[in-house]
Amino acid sequence: MPSGTATVVGGGFAGLAAATALARYGWDVTLHERGPEIRAFGSALALSENGLKVLEMLGAYDDAVQGAFPLSNRETRDGEGRLLSSYNWKTEVQTLRMFMLLRSRVIAALETAARKAGVTIVTSSEISDVDAGGAVTLASGETRTADLVVIADGAGSRSSVRKGLFKRRKLFADGSIRMLVPRDAAGEWPEGTFVEYWSGRRRAMLSPCSEKHLYLGLIAQKGDERGTRAPIDKESWIESFPVLRDYIETVGEQERWSWDQYQSVILTKWHQGRVAILGDAAHAMSPNFGQGAALAMVNALSLAAVVSKARDIETALAGWEENERPLVDRTQLLSGVYSSLMNWPAFARNAALAGMGRSRWIMKQRTLAAYRTPTGYAPGQVEA
Ligand SMILES: Cc1cc2nc3c(=O)[nH]c(=O)nc-3n(C[C@H](O)[C@H](O)[C@H](O)COP(=O)(O)OP(=O)(O)OC[C@H]3O[C@@H](n4cnc5c(N)ncnc54)[C@H](O)[C@@H]3O)c2cc1C
């Protein structure tokens, strides 16, 4: 089937990337987003080589990386700021790009690319169900069919087809409050550096993410009443991370305040009939390896490439999952294991973190997904 009609449910990273890629392959695509507009949730994120290649293919790269902070060095430090480990991947692999970016910029770039590719975007349009036969029911009760249906409505996805494929959800003990603070709070920031701080059962992440902003993520476990409080309990966080006092004190009102608990979602299959399930709806993962959005976009591009060449959609979707799933499963598993370090005693954890910084094998596992070239990536066709 060279092309046809496609309905995409959800206007996040997965849905926008899938819709744009399909439209660029000649599909007639309608995307339904339940919110009144396409918008990002959360403050900033890291995108690595694999996700950046997809943005290039969709014509969204230049807009997305505007003002972004290029990363090349990952440090772990304790609450007082003492260095535990440091890893510079540019000394190993010059070609691996990674950026810390504003989510709002990436989503806006994807929306612009989708519209340019001819995607019809319908906002305030909640899909109430998608069944295994591919019938899409709108909140108004109207039912539609398409040659291909892509479910990309996030970890809380509730359609009947996904319910039928659901295997399990794991809620991790940890979760984070994500914020933006003024970049000038940092003074001079070391080039390319992302820092993760550890203290007791808490963590903090800090890195520039735009010309004006620093990303500050505060991670605490369920049951840590002061750590999961939003707006944040500044006194309690400064106690854990005295080295971050200047940043924590400058935290102002955020657009959205919440402690978001990490979770992973596992389905028995990512497809049924003419329906494909994509992004967090298929494989939400703990964010320790910074790969959820990147892999959502990678799988969106590969989905579009595969179904656009196939004669039969069902067979194409089975091949798509077979090709993409092993790496996703592995990343999801290893990323979850990293969270368990929060429960280790400080001396053992610090030794483990120092060892990780020195181990090329461990860093390779961390960046396995980042290195893989997405199916459908063809540099000659960029901006085609
Ligand atoms: C703390 C944290 C940090 C992270 N950091 C990174 C990182 O550094 N790098 C990275 O790659 N990933 C990161 N991730 C993961 C990343 O945020 C997710 O994997 C990504 O947002 C998933 O995109 P999605 O499009 O699948 O789902 P979502 O972003 O959840 O989008 C789903 C969309 O569907 C819409 N929707 C829902 N229901 C319906 C419906 N019934 N009808 C119509 N529309 C609907 C929603 O409004 C939403 O717009 C992080 C996640 C967390 C929690």
The ligand as a Gaussian input file, in Angstrom:
#p B3LYP/6-31G(d) Opt

LIG

0 1
 C       10.597000      13.660000      34.114000
 C       10.686000      13.221000      32.693000
 C       11.812000      13.531000      31.950000
 C       11.942000      13.094000      30.622000
 N       13.064000      13.405000      29.929000
 C       13.208000      12.960000      28.653000
 C       14.379000      13.273000      27.901000
 O       15.291000      13.941000      28.396000
 N       14.482000      12.813000      26.620000
 C       13.491000      12.066000      26.041000
 O       13.639000      11.660000      24.875000
 N       12.367000      11.755000      26.740000
 C       12.198000      12.182000      28.019000
 N       11.064000      11.885000      28.718000
 C       10.020000      11.062000      28.093000
 C        9.097000      11.876000      27.189000
 O        8.591000      13.002000      27.861000
 C        7.927000      10.986000      26.732000
 O        8.422000       9.744000      26.301000
 C        7.176000      11.670000      25.588000
 O        6.572000      12.856000      26.036000
 C        6.124000      10.725000      25.019000
 O        5.463000      11.368000      23.952000
 P        4.054000      10.829000      23.451000
 O        3.716000      11.663000      22.268000
 O        4.080000       9.361000      23.334000
 O        3.032000      11.121000      24.652000
 P        2.574000      12.496000      25.295000
 O        3.692000      13.464000      25.316000
 O        1.939000      12.132000      26.588000
 O        1.472000      13.064000      24.283000
 C        0.192000      12.498000      24.204000
 C       -0.751000      13.522000      23.569000
 O       -2.010000      12.883000      23.334000
 C       -3.070000      13.737000      23.756000
 N       -4.211000      12.886000      24.100000
 C       -4.330000      12.067000      25.191000
 N       -5.509000      11.404000      25.136000
 C       -6.120000      11.789000      23.988000
 C       -7.363000      11.432000      23.383000
 N       -8.183000      10.530000      23.941000
 N       -7.708000      12.019000      22.208000
 C       -6.869000      12.930000      21.616000
 N       -5.679000      13.301000      22.163000
 C       -5.315000      12.726000      23.325000
 C       -2.471000      14.495000      24.957000
 O       -3.161000      15.705000      25.219000
 C       -1.033000      14.723000      24.479000
 O       -0.916000      15.906000      23.703000
 C       10.906000      12.327000      30.033000
 C        9.748000      12.026000      30.780000
 C        9.629000      12.467000      32.093000
 C        8.385000      12.108000      32.883000

